[in-house]
Amino acid sequence: MDQGHFDYRVVSEESDDLDFKKLVPCPHCKKPIPQDATMCLYCGQESVWRKKSPWVTIVVALLIVALLILFLGSS
């Protein structure tokens, strides 16, 4: 590809399968956007959602295992 030309056929398009039934507010402009959008349709800012901490899942799993061991060990 030449430096001065941009080939739009080479660029992969973002999926059009955005779920408009599940809208959340944009973290920047607070307008409703699809939950799985990678950028805001209004302000153009990237949608960075906080991921849930894996520690919560690990602690809950360990508590369940400990309770199962206590329950099965006492019978």
C-alpha positions, 0 to 999 in steps of 0.5 A: 500500500502506498503511503499517500493512499488508504485502502478501505477494503483492508480495514476490518469493520467493527461488528454491527451486532451492537445490542441497543436493548442494553444501554448504559451511560457513557462514562464521559458524556453520560448519553446512552450507548450500547453496553458492548460499544467500544466507543461512544456514539456521541462524544467519540471517547473510548468506552473503558468499563471497569472489570470486576475484580477476580479476587471477589470470585476467588474468595467466594469460591474458597468460601464455598469449598471450605463450607463443603469440606466442613459440611461433608467432614462433619457427617 
